[in-house]
Amino acid sequence: MSTRYPFTAVVGMDDLRLALLLNAVSPAVGGVLVRGEKGTAKSTAVRALADLLPEVAVVPGCRFSCDPAAPDPRCPDGPHESGPGVARAARMVELPVGASEDRLVGALDIERALGEGVKAFEPGLLADAHRGILYVDEVNLLHDHLIDLLLDAAAMGSSYVEREGVSVRHAARFLLVGTMNPEEGELRPQLLDRFGLTVEVAASREPAQRVEVVRRRLAHDDDPAAFAARWADEEGALRQRVVAARELLPSVVLGDAVLLQIAATCAAFEVDGMRADIVMARTATALAAWAGRTDVTSDDVRQAALLALPHRRRRNPFDAPGLDQDKLDETLEQFRGEDEGDDDPDPGPEGPGGGGGGGVPPQGDSPESPAESPEAPDASEPSEPAGSPDSADAVEPPASPVPSGPKERAAVKSAEPFRTKMLSVPGLGEGAAGRRSRARTEHGRTTGSRRPQGALTKLHLTATVQAAAPHQRARGRVGRGLVVRRDDLRQATREGREGNLVLFVVDASGSMAARQRMSAVKGAVLSLLLDAYQRRDKVGLITFRGKEAELALPPTSSVDAAAARLETLPTGGRTPLAAGLLKAHDVLRVERLRDPSRRPLLVVVTDGRATGGPEPVALAGRAARLHAAEGTASVVVDCESGMVRLGLAGELARELGGSAVTLDELRADSIAGLVKDVQGTSRRAA
């Protein structure tokens, strides 16, 4: 086993280290979601935490890590008798992005069950992680049903498996840690709420800290064992502190005045539900135990709010993360108990607010430690700065649009988003799980059966019996039970929903430049982006104006990045419609090579006019027919307005082989939309 990077060797990252340590002290806090750009040591810090957890005593031979002092009476390997047990290190189990449901919760051995009559259960990763850490890297890329399963298990402390007539329940209490890069897409608000705490991390912009990050990383890579040995004393001291805080935790008192502050804070920030109040209470209690106190203070509540509330206030991906700290301080002051003074009870580095990290041990006296600036978060690995040339999905838009000519107009704000009509790709796909179009999936309603290709995952019991029945006389078992062989097994085929690649091609020319009109157009595109987020799609954004088309955002799962580009979009100039369609054709060609199973939906937002260059209308028609020939599903959002309408957008939709919908018909609750089918059509065979 490779030597992990020491937790105490991580430079800076105070909030991340504190959140992880609080969960190590009190797993009831509910886990940590770590959000940050690539290369910021998210995974390094999480993996290092496992070495700080104390050893656990387990029942010998139990696959479910039962505690010998209090064995689970319903353990599938039980019943167990109380005894001394054996000690082992706490496990850190990693859930890969491509894991199946059976790998997560466990699987029944169908072949043994049918062939031998044995109800054999193979534990999954939830059982392996019991009394340890379950780490999910890129948690936002997991299928939603897997996230639901692991979060439910984390909340209930147990896992239930019900399938093929066998019921299995086992304990599954673990520290859940997820990491994600927001550029690759957000989690649904309902799932964000299930994580106890959240931390935003970023690479330091302080040269001295970045130098120290590189120095330590290189030293570790050259000789991991020697590097870990230099930090062994600091690791041991921190491990003892975790043990001491765990022992003190039951003695911490959460007073009524502090509970009132917690409730008032959650109400002031309009947090939905009661989970935030409970998580804040548990976090504040853990903070007090970590600081070595038995009473919870207002400073504990403040630190708990900064860790537990920001992700619960995000109701859609366009909401800015974070809390208004002035409002937080006003709320805490308003509901401060009479027995609390105005001064911090423990202003030192070991107190709840010390060093900006809530009591994380300072690193000034550690080996190789530089003079660090506490204001700047950092990491143990180098990273690219956001917005670098290599960051294709960087979300930082330019501060202000740079005019390219006298006819260009400044960007206008978009109108409020609304609920849109359903736009979908026809036929049956096999792409990534989502909510837009029909697809063959491992989950969903059963539509038929087939012979298994590889390992059997979902047994179709009726089809298996039908396949085995005609052979019973030849097998000599007539009247004495059913003989099932491997060739008889049939796997269920299921149909669910998939996410698509929604590529927006937005007309930003002079014919669209009227401010009120462009505001409505941006509001419509923003609505479609929000719909794409909810349906788990990838999105891309192409704009065209003047003489050319521009790929404003390469296909990504980060719809907030597309929204940021949209807000700063200037307008003006001619209408190079053909250039926009040809640019879309090139982008889709590349994406088909990268991800052939994800089907595209082309959404062209224009009034249909084409100007500039020789024969612009004919050229636009030929470009549209390229998409039609490849079977790309498309929808044209007709932005033409006024009393006299030329119907050019409808003609473009016919050339694309798709359909046209007006801005009014795009609204799900509009009268016009109720009588018009706006689903994209395609020549692709179902």
NUVO-274032 format. One record per residue (C-alpha): x, y, z; residue in one letter. Coordinates in pm, whole numbers, plus 50000, padded with zeros to 5 digits. Layout:
XYZA
...
END
This chain:
500005000050000M
501385034249906S
502175059250180T
499525086250204R
500365123050215Y
500235134250583P
497195154250685F
499285178950887T
501525185450586A
498675201050389V
499415238150348V
496615261550449G
493125248050364M
491915256350716D
488185253350648D
488575220150467L
490735205250741R
488355217551009L
485265203250837A
486935169350797L
488125168751158L
484695178351292L
483195148551111N
485945126451250A
484975138351599V
481225135051536S
480185114351230P
476585124551306A
477375158451151V
476595141850820G
479705143550603G
481435169850393V
481015181550036L
484235197149906V
483785220349607R
486745234549422G
488715238349105E
490945210948977K
494315204849142G
493455219149484T
494295188149691A
490695178849765K
491385141849727S
494765143849903T
493255159050218A
490415134050231V
492675103750188R
495015117250455A
492155118950707L
491895081050726A
495235078650907D
493935101451185L
490965079651276L
491475056451573P
491535018951522E
488235000351542V
487544967051712A
485614942451492V
484134907751531V
486564882551377P
485364870251039G
482404894251017C
482174909450670R
480104938450806F
482594951251068S
480354945751369C
481504960851699D
482264932051939P
481134953252236A
477684958352079A
477234934951780P
474394941851538D
471614916851624P
470464917451260R
473884913251101C
473674889250802P
476814871550932D
475424869751286G
474324864451548P
477584873551722H
478524869552085E
480104898252274S
483844895052310G
487184912852281P
487324912451901G
490304922351689V
491584957451617A
492184970751268R
492685004751107A
489605024251002A
488955018950633R
488645044950364M
486495030950083V
486345048949748E
483225047949532L
484215050949164P
482065071748930V
481265041448714G
480125019249002A
476874999948967S
474074997549221E
475044961549299D
478624972249373R
477374999249610L
474734980749814V
475794944749750G
474444917849523A
472744884449543L
474474855449370D
471644847049132I
473384816748983E
473874800449326R
470354809749430A
468814792849125L
471304764749071G
472024755049434E
469074769849620G
471424791049834V
470474826749921K
473994840649907A
474624877849956F
477864895349863E
478364927850060P
478954960149872G
480914991749937L
478425004250197L
479254974050414A
482994978750358D
482755015350469A
480905007850795H
482715025351083R
485105041750837G
485115067150553I
483205064850225L
484885087949975Y
483145097649650V
485355116749410D
483445136949145E
480185130549331V
478325153649091N
479065129148808L
477455099348984L
474075087648865H
471275102549071D
469935069049190H
473365059849333L
473575093049516I
470085086949657D
471125052549783L
474315063049957L
472795094550110L
469825074750242D
472205049550396A
474275077450549A
471155093350699A
469665060850838M
472925043750937G
471895011750760S
471464997050414S
468484976850295Y
468584953249997V
465254939349875E
465354918549557R
464464884149419E
462694873549737G
465644879949970V
465724907850228S
469064919050372V
469684946950618R
473044956650766H
474554986050953A
476235012850739A
477475041450956R
480325059950788F
481825093950734L
480645105050389L
482975128250198V
482315139649843G
484455161449619T
483435179249302M
484515205149049N
481605229648998P
482675234848637E
481505199348565E
477965205248692G
476055209549016E
474205185649241L
470465189249279R
469475211049579P
467735181049737Q
471025161949732L
473115191549843L
470955193150154D
471905157650251R
475565166850301F
476175180250649G
478855205950567L
480295221450254T
483645237950189V
484795259049893E
488505254749817V
490785273149577A
494495273949508A
496445301649678S
497515331649474R
500325338149724E
503665328949559P
505345318449886A
502565294049969Q
502535279649619R
506305274149641V
505855255249968E
503075234049817V
505355223449534V
508315217649767R
506355194549995R
504715176149709R
508035169149540L
509605158149870A
506745133849927H
506945119549575D
510715114549600D
510575095049927D
507045090350070P
508185070650376A
510825095850481A
508445124850425F
505755108150637A
508305101250911A
509145138350939R
505475145351011W
504835115551237A
504865135651561D
502325161051429E
500125132851297E
500245114951632G
499345146451826A
496395153751598L
495205117851622R
495235120152002Q
493275152451986R
490585135751773V
490325107752032V
490095132852319A
487395153052141A
485365121352079R
485525112652448E
484505148052550L
481645150752300L
478925134152516P
479635159452794S
479105190452576V
476015210452676V
473905227252408L
471965254552592G
468585269052502D
470125302952417A
472425286852162V
469575266452016L
467615298851972L
470545314151785Q
470715283751557I
466995284851481A
467065322651425A
470015319551187T
468345292850976C
465125313050966A
466945345350876A
468605328750575F
465305312150469E
466725276950469V
464175250550374D
463355222450616G
464825214450957M
467935195050858R
470045226750865A
469095233551228D
470035198251331I
473335198651142V
474255232651288M
473545219851639A
475725189051589R
478495209451427T
478535235351705A
478715207451962T
481635191351777A
483385225251759L
483135228952136A
484525193852191A
487345200551943W
488265231852139A
488235211952465G
485115228552610R
481845214852743T
479755245552657D
478735258052311V
479255295052239T
478055320051979S
481375316751799D
480715279651758D
477305287651611V
478835312951371R
481465288251246Q
478805261151216A
476625284151004A
479505291750766L
480005254550709L
476415241750714A
474285268250541L
475845280550213P
474925250050003H
471425248650150R
470615283650024R
471275274449659R
467895266849502R
469195267149144N
472675267448985P
472535305148921F
472385314049290D
475675327449422A
477205305349695P
478175318350037G
476555337350324L
476165374050400D
478415375250705Q
477175409350817D
473645395650826K
474895365151014L
476605386451278D
473505408351320E
471305377751372T
473645362151625L
473955395151814E
470195400051820Q
469615365951976F
472715364752196R
471945351352544G
472235374352844E
474855351653003D
477275356252716E
479735384852710G
480745405152410D
484275391652406D
485295358652253D
485655332352526P
488725317552361D
490375340852112P
493515319852078G
494415296351795P
492815266951974E
489425284151998G
486555279551755P
487615309251545G
491365307751594G
493465311351285G
490415313251064G
490185275551077G
488135268451389G
490895253351597G
492975234651339V
496485232251482P
498775259451346P
501565248851115Q
504175274851196G
506315250751398D
505895221051165S
508745207650950P
509375227450631E
506655252250727S
507015286850573P
505665319650698A
502135314950575E
499415340350522S
496195329050696P
493985348550460E
494725327350154A
493525291350129P
495905266849970D
496465230749879A
499055203649884S
499155200749508E
499795227049239P
496875237949027S
496085259448730E
494585293248805P
490955296748710A
490495312048370G
493845299948236S
494095291347866P
493855254347954D
490635258748150S
488095254047875A
485125257148106D
486305286448317A
483275305348439V
484765339948483E
483315362348212P
485075393848103P
484425423548329A
482805442548046S
482255435547677P
484825451047448V
483125468647155P
484225454946820S
482635481546604G
480335511446606P
477215490346543K
477715467646843E
475545473747147R
476385467247508A
475065436347680A
471595437647836V
470275418948137K
468115388548079S
464485386548178A
463395363548459E
463565326348374P
460365306248347F
459305269948327R
459695258147969T
457995232347753K
459665198547727M
462105196147436L
463405161047373S
465335139447130V
463125112846972P
463985076246955G
465725054547212L
469295061847323G
471895046647554E
473535077947690G
474285090448040A
471445089448290A
469265120348295G
465685131848255R
465185143847901R
464875115647647S
464035078647645R
466965054847680A
467955018947753R
469285019348107T
470104996248397E
467335013048595H
463755020948505G
460735001148398R
461224966148261T
460404963847890T
461654928947797G
464474904047839S
467624891447667R
470454867347722R
473054881947960P
476154896347803Q
478834891148065G
477854890748434A
474134888348510L
472874919948683T
469074922148661K
467344888348643L
464064885948450H
462544857648653L
459524850548430T
461614848948113A
464144826248289T
461444801748395V
459934802048044Q
463354794647894A
463984765648136A
460514750048125A
460724732147785P
463874713347892H
462654698148220Q
461764663548074R
465204660447914A
466794670148243R
464854643048426G
463294666148684R
459614665648588V
457484668048902G
460544672549126R
461204709749096G
462644732548832L
466174727348701V
467694760048582V
470984761548396R
473114790848298R
471824790847940D
468304796248075D
469114828548256L
467574859748109R
468464895548193Q
465804922448216A
465964950847968T
464884983748114R
463915017547981E
464585050048162G
465655085248075R
468925099747953E
470575133647955G
471445149647622N
473905174647487L
471895206447438V
473805229647205L
472475265247195F
473115285946881V
472125321846969V
471685349946718D
473315381646859A
473145402446540S
471725436946486G
468295423346395S
468095409446749M
469625439646915A
466545457947040A
467105458947416R
463655447747523Q
463695419947266R
467175407347355M
466245407447722S
463345384047646A
465585361947433V
468195359147708K
465465351147957G
464245323047733A
467755308547693V
468285311748069L
465065292248121S
466265265147885L
469585263848070L
467795258948401L
465725231448239D
468935215148113A
470385216048465Y
467305199048607Q
467415172248337R
471145165248387R
472215176048038D
475485188847906K
475225222947744V
477225243147494G
476785278747369L
477535292847022I
476845329046934T
476975345346591F
477045381746486R
479055404446259G
481125382446028K
481595350446228E
480355325946489A
482045319946823E
482045289947055L
481295309647373A
481245278147589L
482465243347490P
480065215347589P
480105211947966T
477885201748256S
478275236148415S
475135254848316V
476055284048541D
479105289448319A
476785292248019A
474555316548210A
477585338248293A
478595340047925R
475025347847825L
474735377448061E
477755394947907T
476785388047546L
476875420047333P
474835423647015T
475115441146680G
476255437146321G
475095414346044R
473575379646078T
475985351745973P
473415324246028L
475305299245813A
478475304746015A
476575296946337G
475125264646197L
478475253646053L
480205260446386K
477515239146556A
478145211446303H
481865211346384D
481235211046760V
478775182046736L
481155162246513R
483875164446779V
481465156347061E
480235125146879R
483805112446880L
484255120447250R
480925106947372D
479055088047098P
476245076647330S
475155111747432R
472635123647175R
472545160547078P
469655185047073L
470315216346867L
468425247346987V
468725276646745V
467545309946886V
467015334446599T
464505354046393D
465645335046085G
467175364045898R
470495357545722A
472665386245596T
476295391445504G
478365374645237G
477245360744900P
473885342644897E
473515341845277P
470045325745269V
471075297345038A
474255291245238L
472255289645561A
469895264445401G
472775241945296R
474265243945647A
470875234445796A
470565204345565R
473925191545692L
472375187746039H
469245171845893A
471325146445698A
473025135146018E
469735131546203G
470415158446463T
467265166546659A
466655203946646S
464285231146761V
464225267046634V
463085293146885V
461455319546665D
462315354046800C
460565373846526E
458185400346657S
455925427446524G
452755428346315M
454415416845993V
456305383946021R
458265367545742L
458235332145881G
461955327445818L
462505308146140A
459845282946038G
461575278045703E
464885272545884L
463225246246105A
461995227545795R
465505227845648E
466845213945978L
464205187045983G
462995199846319G
460245222346449S
459815258946539A
458415273646857V
457835310146941T
458945326247264L
455335325747386D
454905289047299E
458105280547483L
456435287347817R
455025255747969A
451975274048100D
451125293947787S
447855288147601I
449685286547268A
452045260647406G
449185237847511L
448095232247152V
451515228846986K
453905199447009D
457385213747047V
459305181447069Q
462175179846825G
461855155146537T
464615134946383S
465245111946094R
467145089146327R
465445055046350A
463845048046686A
END
